[in-house]
Amino acid sequence: MGDMATTGERENARNWTFLTNHGHVLLAIARNPTARLRDVADEVGVTERAAQAIVADLEAEGYLQRTRVGRRNEYTLNPSGRFRHPAEADRQVGDLLALFTEEPVAGTTS
């Protein structure tokens, strides 16, 4: 029984993902640039307040730009932005966007 996972270990194994919430929010916006943050939050599984903070982070670092269109926001992504971790800093986020979105993101290079 030494190799059997405990209930807590099984729960932890099921709760992690390869992408961070920042990555999930960026992908949700890439798929729908006019989405309401409430809808982005629901898709990602975070609170609306957390989605707002993540969008603010992404905007501050230049990964996206927010434009007010009437009563809604429209987002423009910067696919040439580089990953922040040194291990992936030579890659552009457009590579990730292209991998997980159906439509190619303008400006994406491989």
Long-range contacts (C-beta under 8 A, 24 or more apart in sequence): 21-46, 21-50, 21-54, 22-54, 22-57, 22-58, 23-96, 25-51, 25-54, 25-55, 25-58, 26-58, 26-63, 26-64, 26-77, 26-93, 26-96, 26-97, 27-96, 27-97, 27-100, 27-101, 29-55, 29-64, 29-75, 29-77, 30-77, 30-97, 30-100, 30-101, 30-105, 31-101, 31-102, 33-74, 33-75, 33-76, 33-77, 34-69, 34-72, 34-73, 34-74, 34-75, 36-72, 37-73, 63-93, 77-105, 78-107, 79-105, 79-106, 79-107, 79-108, 79-109, 80-107, 80-109
